[in-house]
Amino acid sequence: MGNNKIIGEKIKNIRESKQLSLEEVAERSGLGIEQIKRIEGNVDFPSLAPLIKIARVLGVRLGTFLDDQAELGPVICRKKDNERDGIGFTNDDVHGHKHMDYHSLSQDKSGRHMEPFLIEIAPAEEGEDFVPSTHEGEEFIYVLEGIVEIKYGKSTFVLEEGDSIYYDSIVSHHVHAATDQKARILGVIYTPY
């Protein structure tokens, strides 16, 4: 949860530094004012789609919300670094439970165009409705452990350990564990700036 708090504070600080009101960000992003307030106030676990929309309105990369430092050269991420708390995201439903923990593999790299993550996916809660996401860019997923189901447009794909998928994220999609067991994936997100 600590990293989520940092994200909300960064968004608010950037918005205020650009002298944009909540109303202006809501209008330009297509998000609700209340949703932005909840993200900035660290009430909700945001999904990637609204974060990408907010980043575009603020004129920053998605990675700006995740950056810790500004390293111009290569960045090495050690295994022990991925054992710390991840960033929690959920689907676009403001009342959705946190079902993914993202562990950034590049948060110290400035100027990046890709966001690589190790992602822990919790099993779905009984009766949970999946709310699909859409945003500009592309995504690549490689399954490290467990079984993952991806709803992509009107298609459904089931991936097992060692399988991968690459897709345009402008198409409605949702990624979740396909069984009652957690899954672990390597995900790379590209969003044009």
C-alpha positions in Angstrom: 0.0 0.0 0.0 3.0 2.3 0.6 3.8 2.5 -3.1 0.1 3.3 -3.9 0.3 6.2 -1.5 3.4 7.5 -3.4 1.5 7.3 -6.7 -1.5 9.3 -5.5 0.8 12.0 -4.0 2.8 12.2 -7.3 -0.3 12.6 -9.4 -1.6 15.3 -7.1 1.8 17.1 -7.0 2.2 17.0 -10.8 -1.4 18.1 -11.4 -1.0 21.1 -9.0 2.4 22.0 -10.5 0.7 22.2 -13.9 -2.0 24.3 -12.4 -4.8 21.9 -13.5 -7.9 21.5 -11.5 -9.5 18.1 -10.7 -12.3 19.1 -13.1 -9.9 19.8 -16.0 -8.2 16.5 -15.5 -11.5 14.7 -15.3 -12.8 16.4 -18.5 -9.6 15.8 -20.5 -9.2 12.2 -19.4 -12.8 11.1 -19.5 -12.6 10.0 -15.9 -14.9 11.0 -13.1 -13.9 13.7 -10.6 -14.6 11.4 -7.7 -12.4 8.7 -9.2 -9.5 11.1 -9.6 -10.0 12.3 -6.0 -10.0 8.7 -4.8 -6.8 7.9 -6.7 -5.0 11.1 -5.4 -6.3 10.5 -1.9 -5.0 6.9 -1.9 -8.5 5.5 -1.3 -8.6 3.2 -4.3 -6.1 0.9 -5.9 -6.0 2.4 -9.4 -5.9 0.3 -12.5 -3.5 1.0 -15.3 -6.1 2.4 -17.7 -7.0 5.4 -15.6 -3.3 6.0 -14.7 -2.4 6.0 -18.4 -5.2 8.5 -19.1 -4.1 10.8 -16.3 -0.5 10.6 -17.4 -1.5 11.7 -20.9 -3.4 14.6 -19.6 -0.5 15.7 -17.4 1.9 15.3 -20.3 4.1 12.7 -18.5 5.0 9.1 -19.0 3.2 6.4 -17.0 6.6 5.6 -15.4 6.7 9.1 -13.9 4.2 7.9 -11.3 6.5 4.9 -10.5 9.9 6.4 -10.7 12.2 6.5 -7.7 15.3 8.0 -9.2 16.5 9.3 -12.6 19.1 6.9 -13.9 20.1 7.6 -17.5 22.3 4.5 -18.0 21.4 0.9 -17.6 19.4 -0.2 -14.6 19.9 -3.6 -12.9 17.1 -5.0 -10.9 18.2 -7.7 -8.5 16.0 -10.6 -7.4 16.0 -9.3 -3.8 14.6 -6.0 -5.1 11.5 -7.8 -6.4 10.7 -9.3 -3.0 9.7 -6.0 -1.5 6.1 -4.8 -1.6 4.6 -4.3 -5.0 2.3 -1.7 -6.3 -1.4 -2.9 -6.1 -3.7 -2.4 -9.0 -7.2 -3.6 -9.6 -9.6 -3.5 -12.6 -11.4 -0.3 -13.6 -14.2 -0.9 -11.1 -13.8 1.7 -8.4 -15.0 -0.9 -5.9 -12.9 -3.7 -7.2 -10.6 -5.6 -4.9 -6.8 -5.5 -5.4 -6.1 -8.6 -7.5 -2.6 -7.8 -8.9 0.7 -6.8 -7.2 3.1 -5.2 -9.7 6.8 -5.3 -9.0 8.5 -2.8 -11.3 11.7 -4.0 -13.0 12.7 -0.5 -14.2 11.5 2.1 -11.7 15.0 3.7 -11.5 15.3 4.1 -15.3 14.4 7.6 -16.5 13.1 8.3 -20.0 11.9 4.7 -20.5 9.1 3.8 -23.0 8.4 0.3 -21.6 7.2 -0.7 -18.2 8.4 -4.2 -17.3 6.8 -5.8 -14.2 6.7 -9.1 -12.3 3.0 -9.4 -11.5 1.4 -11.6 -8.8 -2.2 -12.3 -9.7 -4.5 -13.4 -6.8 -7.3 -15.9 -7.5 -10.6 -14.3 -8.3 -13.2 -13.9 -5.5 -16.3 -16.0 -5.9 -18.9 -14.3 -8.1 -16.5 -11.5 -9.1 -17.3 -9.7 -12.3 -14.3 -8.8 -14.4 -14.3 -5.2 -15.7 -12.2 -5.0 -18.9 -9.6 -2.3 -19.4 -8.7 -0.3 -22.6 -5.8 2.1 -23.1 -3.4 3.1 -25.8 -0.3 1.0 -26.3 0.7 -2.7 -26.4 1.2 -5.4 -23.8 3.4 -8.5 -23.6 2.7 -11.2 -21.0 4.8 -14.3 -20.3 3.4 -16.8 -17.7 6.0 -17.8 -15.1 3.7 -19.7 -12.8 0.1 -20.8 -12.7 -2.6 -20.5 -15.3 -3.8 -17.1 -16.6 -7.0 -16.3 -18.5 -7.0 -13.2 -20.8 -10.3 -11.9 -22.1 -9.4 -10.0 -25.2 -12.3 -8.4 -27.1 -14.7 -11.3 -27.7 -12.0 -13.9 -27.4 -10.7 -15.8 -24.4 -7.2 -17.2 -24.1 -5.8 -19.5 -21.5 -2.1 -19.4 -20.9 0.0 -21.9 -18.9 3.5 -21.7 -17.6 5.9 -20.8 -20.5 3.1 -19.4 -22.7 3.1 -15.8 -23.8 0.8 -13.3 -25.5 1.4 -9.9 -27.2 -1.6 -7.7 -27.9 -2.8 -4.2 -28.6 -4.2 -2.8 -25.4 -6.7 -0.5 -27.1 -8.8 -3.6 -27.4 -10.9 -4.3 -24.3 -9.0 -6.8 -22.2 -8.8 -8.3 -18.7 -6.1 -10.6 -17.2 -6.8 -12.8 -14.2 -5.9 -16.2 -12.7 -7.8 -19.0 -14.4 -8.0 -21.2 -11.4 -8.3 -20.8 -7.6 -4.5 -20.7 -7.5 -2.4 -17.5 -7.8 -0.4 -16.9 -10.9 2.8 -15.0 -11.6 3.6 -13.3 -14.9 6.2 -11.1 -16.5 4.3 -8.2 -18.1 5.7 -5.5 -20.3 3.5 -2.5 -21.0 4.3 0.0 -23.8 2.3 3.3 -23.9 3.1 5.8 -26.6 3.9 9.3 -25.3 
